Amino acid sequence: MPTSFEVVHNCGHTVIHDLSNRSADRRAGFARWLAGRDCTDCWKAARDADTQSKEEWLAAKRAAEQEAAAAWAKQFEMPQLEGPEKALDWGERSRHQLMTSAHTALVVEGSWDEADWAELEEKARSITRAGWWIDQREAEGSDLVELLDAAGEDDRGTENPFR
């Protein structure tokens, strides 16, 4: 019973596979299965290219989200966030997403009017720590009122430049 099989892969490459680690009754079937797949080198190349395209897609998505968040912050006069440089963009995107979700839940789909929303917006403006917004990134928009009430003094903006 053969243990090595010459397989012409789906990609066109021919590879000799040692299938001695498989039971004799499963070798031929596995060799046929391999023939329907790309060889290891082609599979790895496709996987690496796919990873690269995912990274490019994610970078483009993040850039679009960042642009939308910055435009929103400017339009609604939201303050600059504070924190480590690497957290600022993420915090800004998280704030935008949560505020948009809250507006939908409370005003568009809920019973709030614009005066109620303006009051909530003012509370949100007081939270300037980027990390706070990042920590709330998975919260429901309808929970924002309670979250803002629970925020501590260290989450709010301060006059102290040495903070």
N, C-alpha and C positions, 0 to 999 in steps of 0.2 A: 504494500500500500504506500503510495507516494506521500512524502511529507513536505516537499517543496512544489509550489505551483507557480507557473509563469502566468501572470495576470495582465491582460491589456485593460487598463483603467479607462474610465469614462473620458478622461482628459486626453487619452491617446498614448500615454506613457506605458511602457511595459516594465513590470517589476516582478522579480522572483521573490515570492513570500514563503518563509519557513513557517509552516503551520503544524509543526510537530508537537506544539503545546496543546493542540486540540485533539479530541478523540477522532479516531479514523473515520467514523461514520459522519462526522461534521465538517471535515476538511473541504470536500468538493463544494458543498453548499456555501461555505464561507468564502471560498475562492470566487464563486459566481456572484456573491453579494459584493465582494471587493471590486469586481469588474464594473459594477454599476456606480461606483464612487470614483472621485478624483484620487490620484495617488497622494501620498502623504505630503510631498513637497508642494503640489498644487493646492491641496487643502489648506496647508499652513499659509501659503501666499494669499489665498482668497480670504482667509480669516484675518490676516494682518491688514489687508486692504479694507476689509469691512470695519475693522477697529478704527482705522484712519478716517474712513468716511463718517463713522459715528462721532468721532471726536470733532471733526469739522462741522457736522450738523449741530452738535451740542454747543460748540463755540458760537455758531451763527445764531442759535436760539437764545443763548445767554446775552449776546450783544443786542438782539432785538428787544428782549425783556428789559435790559438795562436802559436802552433808549426810551422805551415806553415809561419806565419807572421815573426816569429823570424828567421827562416832559410832564408827567403827572405831578411830580413834586413841585416843579416850577409853577405849573398852572394853579395848583391849590396852595401855594405858598407854604409848603412843608419845610421845616428847618433841615439844615445839614445834619447828618447823623454823626455821632462820635464813636470812636473805637479804633481798633487796630486797622491799618490800611487794607489788609486783605478781607476784612469783614464789612467794609463800608458799602461796596456794590451789592453784596449778598443781602445785607440788611435793607438797603434801599429797595431791592426787588421784593423781598419778603414783606416789607411795609406796604408796597403798592398792591401786591396780591391779596394781602389780608384786608386792606381797606376797600379794595374793589369788591371782594367777596362779601364784606360786611354791608356795603352799600346795596348790593343786590339783595341780600337776605333781609335787611332791615327796612329799606326804603322801597325798592322796586317790587319785591315780593311780600314785604311786611307792611306794617301800618304806620311807620314813621313818616313824618313830614320833613321838609327841608330844615325847619328850625331845630328839630331833634337831631338831625344829621349834623348841622353846624356845631352844635354843642359837643357831639362826639368827636368831630374833626378837631375841635380846639383841645380836647383831652389828648388826642393822638399827637398833636403838635408838641405836647409837653414831653413826650417820650423820644429822647434823642440818642439813646444808647443802641447802636446797631445790633448788638448781641441780644437785646430784648426782642427785637423784631424777628431775628433769626430763630430764637427759641420758640416763638409763636407761629412759625411758618406752616405748621400742619393743623392749626386751630381752625375751627369753623368760624365763618364770618359772624354768625349770630352770637358767638361767645366774646366778641371784641369788647363789649361794654364791661363785662365782668373782668376781663383780662386787664383792661386799662385801669379799672378801679383797684386792682390788686398790685399794680406796678409800684415798686419801691422808689424811694428818693434817689437812689443811685442810678435808676433808669431814666430819670428826668434830667433835662438840661440844667446847667448850673452856670453861675456867673464866674466861678472859680476856674481860671485858665490852667491851673496846675493839677486839675482833676485827672 
